[in-house]
């Protein structure tokens, strides 16, 4: 794991109206493969998929950041990030 950036991330869920993201209150550690930063929304994969990237194929990881979210639209409405 030498040279790998690890980030503490907090999963979010949509509220009942599907317009605002709410925190789940959980946290986990993920390997950052895309250069994410503080207060950015990211996409993660977990389990065996977390080891299925060129950067993590030989690492014992369970969560990997694979993308940064610019915006989110559901049913033609923008969700507040």
Buried (B, 14 or more C-beta within 10 A) or exposed (E): EEEEEEBEBEEBEEEEEEEEBEEEEEEEEBBBBBEBEEEBBBEBBEEEBBBEBEBBEEBEBBBBBBEBEEEEEEEEEEBEE
